Amino acid sequence: VEEKIKVIPNHGLHAAGFFAASIVSFVLTWVTLFFTARYQCLKGSLLTRHGVQHHESKLEHSQFTSPDDVNEDLALNDQMIDILSSEDPGSMLQALEELEIATLNRADSDLEACRTQISRDIIALLLKNLTSSGHLSPQVERRMSAVFKKQFLLLEKEIQEEYDRKMVALTAECDLEMRKKTESQYQREMAAMEEAEELLKRVSERSAVECSSLLRTLHGLEQVHLRRSLALQQEEDFAKAHRQLAIFQRNELHNIFFTQIKSAIFQGELKPEAARMLLQDYANIQEKLEELMDFLQASKRYHLSKRFGHREYLVQNMQSSETRVQGLLSAADAQLNLFIQKHERAGYLDEEQTEALLGRAQTEVFSIRQKLDNDLKQEKKKLHQKLILKRRREMLQKHKEQRKEQLSLGEALRAAEDAGQYLGRWGSLLAEQGAALETLQERPDQAALEE
């Protein structure tokens, strides 16, 4: 993948246009038409789905870190151990690049989950403030809160189903693309082999064998490159689909909120003036939320960039160590050959003895190489599981601590009245937790390399 494209939506412009259009739309006739149309749309696309009501009782406050998210995070961390214990040092950097892209996509997904939960909490907080100021009755607040919860859960279900459909379709497309390109490459390889066979008829048998071996090696490398490039393209397509659905979910979340407010106005449960103030507060807090998300995303990307810079350094160190070991063995092989040839020139050995000693020397060096490689593979296998268990233990403990901190802060903020204070506290906590996780990541990476 030669180029990475970042898509950064203009949230401020989007939010300004959206809220301006919404406030201007408070003409009663338009409200009636919009609500009727919107009701039919929601009824057709969302409310026809069943079996979601039983999830309402499971809704918890500010669930930013679910068990599935933690498991995915741990699986990504396990891949770093896989890379360091790889038997193919040459492929380490490519595997690290793939891991970096997957981790960036995971980080974006986590931030989007934070944004969704905060938006839901903000709506609940604004409704509570509206009730405490006397603009909304407690009964209407409870009814609207119940409707919000139900529709939010239905929206999540719809988004998940659409995401699953997209993943199935994209996977099928990628598989088809893989088959087409693999077949095309196979045809090119066969043509190249036939052409090479014709050319190699004019050279010695030894040269022909060497050239054929090099050509097969080249074709193998091309196949590996093709698989990896297609895998990276698939990962980027998945990320693009996730971003599209995330934007759709944000807009639908806003639409659910505005629809309920307009319904309350239409039924006389909320005065237009109070609704305008509510929408203004909502617009202001959404602007602050965008600023918070931008800050958290920039902070996360900075930490990830630093993490993968350090990991790249570790991988390069390991590759250098492998190269030094192979270089020492090659130097020892060359020195033995020179020593034997020197004795032959001095007349101490005849040609037959020299060939025998050279053969023995090469056999011994090859045997040492094999023994070192086998010993290293065995040690890596032993360490692999040990390092994964150790890292998982540390990461699980940290995730549990951070989950506890989130729940404690969520409970404390239930009584909050100022949405700005709510955002500020959450922003500080998430930034601190992100930095703590990054600090924890560096130690196991270095320890794994040393071991």
N, C-alpha and C positions, 0 to 999 in steps of 0.2 A: 504494500500500500504506500504509494509515493506521496500522497497528499491527504491531509486530514482537514475536513471542512467543519467549522463550528457554526451552528445555527443559533443566533442569539435574538430572540424575539424582542420587539420594542414594547415592553410591558407598559411603560408610562403612557405612550401614545394610545395604545389599545384601551387601557383603563380609562383615560380621559374621555375618549370618544364614546366609550360604552356608557359611562355614568352620565355624561351630558345628554346623550340620547334618551336615557332612562328617565331623567328628571323632567325633560321637556315633554315626555310622553304622558304626563299626568292629566291629560284631558279625559274627561269622564267617558266620552263616547269611544275614544281609542282604547281606554282601559277595558271597556265592555267587550269590544271586538277582540282585543288581544287575549284577554283572559279566556274567552270562549274558545278561540283557536288553540291557545296554549293548553287549555284543559283537554281538548280532544287529542292534541298531539301527545301529551303526557299519558293520557289514558291508553292511546294506541301503542306507544313505544315502551312505556315503563310499567304502568299499573296492571297490564295484562299478565305480567310475570308473577307466579305464585311461589309459595314456599319460602318467603324471605322474612315473614313476620317474626318467626321464632328467633331470629338473630338479634332482634332489637334489645332483648333483655341482656345480651352479651356485650353491648356497647360499653366500652370503658373510656375514661377520660384521657385524652392525649396519648394514644398508643402509637408512639413513633417507632418503636422497635419491636417487631413481632418475632416469634420463634423462627418462622420461615426465613425472615431477613437475616437473623443471626446465623442460621445454618448455611445460607448462601455466602455470607461473609467468611465464615470458617472454611468453606470449600475453596473459595478464592485464595485464602491464605495457605491452604494445604498445597496449592499449585506451586507456590514459591519453593517449598521443600522438594517437590517433584523436579523442579528445574535444577536446583542445586545438586540433586542426587542423580541427574540424568547421565546416562552412559554415552551420550553424544554431545560433548562440549560445544561442538560447532553450531548446534541448533539452539543453544541456551538463549542468546539475545533475541532470536526470532520468537521463541516461546515467551520471553519476558514482554515483548511488544504486544503479543496477543493478550497476555494477562493484564497489561496496563489498560488496553481498550475495554476489556470486560469489567475491570474495576471502576473505570470512569463511568461506564453505563450503569453499574450498580449504585455508584454514588449519586448519580442523577435521579435514579429511581427512588432512593431513600429520601432525597430532598423533596421530591414531588409528594411523597407520602406525608412528610412534615407539613408541606404547604396545605394539603387537603385537610389534615386534622386541625391545623391552626385555623383555617377558614371556617370549619364547622364550629370550633370553640368560640370564635369571634361572633358568629351569628347567635349562638346561645347567650353570649355575654350581652350583646346589644338588645336582645329581646328582654333579658332580665332587667337591664337598665331602663328599658321602655316601660316595663311594668312598675318598677320602683318609683318612676317619675309620674305615674298616674295616667299615662297615655294609652296603656293597654291593660285589660283586666287579667287577673291571674288565670282565669279559666281559658281565655283566648290564648294566653302564652303557652299554657300546657298543651292545648290542642295544636297550636302551630309547631311547638317543639316536637310533638309526636309525629306530625306530618313530615317535618324536616328529617327526622331520624329514618322514617320509613322510606322516603324518597331518596335520601342519601344512600341507604343500603341497596335500594333498587338500582340506583345509578352505578354503584360499585359493581354490582352483579352484571349489569349491562356492559360496563367497561371491561370486566374480566372475560366475559364471553366473547366480546369483540376482539380482545387481545389474543385469546386462544385461537380464534378463527384466523386472525392475521398471521399468527405464528405457524399454523398448519399450512396456510397458503404459501408463505415465504419459504418454509422448509421444502415444500414440494417444488417450488420454483428453483431453489438452490440445488436440489438433487438433480433436477432436469438439466440445469446449467452444467453441473459437474459431469454428468454423463456425456453431454455434448462435447465439452471441452476435453474430457479424457479420451473420448473416441477420436477427436481431431488430433490430439497430441500423439496418440498411438499410431495413427496413420502416418504422421510426420516422422515418427521414430522408425517405423518399418521402412519408409522410403530412404531415410538417412542410412540405415543399416545396409540396405541393398546397394546404395551408391558406394558406401565405404567398402563393402566386400569386393566390388569391382576394382576399386582403386588399390586395395590391399593385395590383390593378386600379383602386383608388380614389385612387392617388397618382400623382405625375408619373413620367415614364419614367426620368428620371435617378435619382430616389429608389428606384424599383423595381430598377434595375440595381445600385445600391449595396447595397440590402438583400439582394438575391439573392447578391451576392458575399460579403457578411458571413456569410450563412447557410451557404454552401458552405465558407467558411473554418472556421466553427464545427463543421460536420460532419467536416471533415478533422481538426481537433484532437481531436474525440471519438474518431475512429477510431485515431489515434495513441495516445491515452490507453488505449483498450481493449487494443490490442496490447501495450503496455508493462505494464499491470496483469496481463494473462494471462501474460506472460513472467516477471514477478516471482513470480506464484503458482506457475508451473511450477518455477522455481528453488527455491522453498521446499519444494515437494513432493519434488523430487529430494533436497534436504538432509535432509528428514524420513526418506525411505527409506534414505538412507545411514546416518543415526543408528541406525535400527532394526537394520540389518544389522551395524553396528559393535557394538552391545550383544549381538546374537546371537553374533557371532564371539568376543567376550570370554568369554561363558559356555561356548561350545564349547571354547575353549582351556583353560579350567579343567577341563571335563569330561574332555578328553583326558588331562590331567595326572593327575587323580584316578583315572581308570580304569586307567592304567598302574601307579600306586602300589598300588591294590587288587589288581591282577593279580599284582604282585610278592609281595605278602603272601600271597595265596592259593596261589602256587606255592612258598612258603617261601624266596624269594630276599631278602626284607626282613622284619625283625622288626617286629611291631606297635608296640613302643615307639619304635624308630627312625623308623617312619612317622609317629607322632604328633609327634615332634620336627620332622620334615621339614615336615609340614603347618603346624605352628606357625610355623616360619621362613617358609614360603611366605605364610601369612596376614599376618605382620608386614611382609614385603617388599612385598606387594601394597598394604597400607595406605600404606606410604611412596611407592609408585608413584602411588597416587591423589593424594597430596599434591603430588608432583612434577608430575603432569599438570595439576592445578588451578592450580599456580603458572605453568606454561608457558602454559596457556590464558589466564589473566588477563593475563600479560605480553604475549602476542601480541595480545589484544584491545585492550589499552592502546595498543600501538604502532600498530595498524591504525586505531584511533580518532583518534590524533594525526595519522597520515598522511592520512586522508581529511578531517580538519579543515583541514589545510594545503592539500590539493588543492581543497577547496571554496573556500577563500580565493583560490587562484590562478584558478579558473574565474570567480569573481565579479569579480576584477580585469580579466580578459579581457572579460567582458560589459560592464563599466563603460567600458573603452576603446572597444569597439564603439559603445556608446551615445553617448560623447563625439564620436566621429568623425561619426556620423549627425547628431548635434545641431548640430555646426559647419556641415555641409552645408545642413541645414535653415535655420539662421540666415542663412547666406550667400544662400540662395534668397529668404528673406523680405526681407532688406536690399535686394537688387536690385529686388524688386517695389516696395518702398516708394520707392526712389530714382526709379524710372521714373514711378510715380504722382505723386510730388512735382513732377517736371518737367511732367507733364500739367496739374496744377492751376495751375502757374505760367504756363501758356500757351505753353511751349516746344514742346510736342508736341500734335498732334491725336489724336483717338480711334483712328484707323487706325494711326498711327505707334506709339501706346502699345501696342496689341494686338500689333503685329508685334514690338516690342522685348520685351514680356512673353513672347511665344512663344519668341523666340530665347534669352532668359535661362533659361527653364525647360528648353529643349533642351540648353543648355550645362551647366547644373547636373546634368541627368540623365546627360549624356555623361560628366561628371567622376565621378559616382557609379559608373557602369558600369565606367569605366576603373579606378577604385580597387578595386572589387570583383574585377574580373578579375585585376588585378595581385596582389591579396592571395591569391586562389585559387591562382595560379601559384606564388607564393612558398611558400604552405603545402604545396603538392604537393612542391616541391623539398625543403623542410625535413622533411616527414613521413618519407620514407625515410631521410634522413640521421640524424634523431634516433632512429629505431627501431634502426638499425644501431649507433649509438653506445651506446645504452642496453643493447642485447643484448650487445655486446662487454663492457661493464663488469659486467653481471649474470652472464654466463657465466664470466668470470674469477673473480668472487667465489664462485660456486657450486663451481667447480673447487677453489679454495683450501679451502673449507669441507668439501668431500667428502674431500680429502686429510687434513684435520685429524680428521675422523670415523674414517677408516680407521686412522690412526696411533693414535688413542686406543683404537679397538677392538682393535688388535693388543696394545697395552700392557695392556689389561684382561683379556686372555685368561688371564693368569696370576693374576688377582685371586682372592682367597678370600672376601673380605667383600662381600656383596651391597649393603650400605649404602654402602660406598666406591664401588662400581660405579655406583649410582644418582646419588650426589653428583657424581661426575666428569662423567657424561653430562648431568646437569641443568645444571651450570655451563657446559659447552661449548655446549649448545643455546641457553641464555639469551644467552650472549655472541654466538653466531652470529646469532640473531634480531635483537638490537640492532644489530649491524653491518650487516645487510641493510636495516634500516629507515633507518639513517643514509645508506646508499648510495642509497636510494630518493628522499630529499628533494632531493638535488643535481640529478639529471636533471630532476625536475619543474620546479624553479625555472629551470633553464637552458632547458628547452623553452619555457616561457612567455616568457622574455626574448627568445629567438630568434624 
